[in-house]
Amino acid sequence: MKLVLAISATALLGLAAPSLAQDSTMSFFVTSHGPGDGANLGGLEGADAHCTALAEAAGVTGKTWAAYLSTSEVNARDRIGQGPWVNAKGETIAASLDELHGDQNRISKQTALDENGAMVNGRGDSPNRHDILTGSMPDGTAHEATCENWTSNGTGSAMVGHHDRMGLDESAPAKSWNSSHPSRGCSQSDLQGTGGDGLFYCFAVQ
């Protein structure tokens, strides 16, 4: 009888445990969706809060999250700590800031997963969602295109990167994860019209 009870208790505990798609050490992801108001993310504070909410909903708690976004006063590279960073499957994206912004980072369509460990649509998929908001230059410093520091859903533009490292040609910008081209505007439809969906990168500050 005691053995049966023990087995039953273990089974119940197993049922109660969450089934997580991601590794609990996850410290990098692409948002599965944006707030839905184009590039108006509520500023950096709103973007950071969105990262935190998505991570915690996916079962990763107790971490400080920062959106990889630059503004007129802040460089994206200065917001995210020093690394290393791993995706939802425990795969290392980059070991340091220098590696992240160099040729050795391992960001690709296969590794730039969302918070649930799912692959994000890229070029050739329908819809294409590979334009990731950054407002940044290749080295992670600020670009002027930030949709009024992530508070505008109208005129203006946002510099985006391609998480799948694919574009219209083989040029460095086309393959850049963080600095490919400006969007045609800041509204949700403008972002979608150039191959995006208002998504952005989230990093756990190490």
Secondary structure, DSSP 8 states (H G I E B T S, - for coil): -HHHHHHHHHHHHHHHS---SS-TT--EEE-SS--SSTT--SHHHHHHHHHHHHHHHTT--S--EEE----SS--GGGTS-S--EE-TTS-EEESSHHHHTSTT---STTT--BTTS-----TTSSS---EEE--B-TTS-B-S-BHHHHT-SSSS-BEEEETT---SSSSTTTT-SS-SEE-S-SSHHHHHHTTEEEEEEEEE--
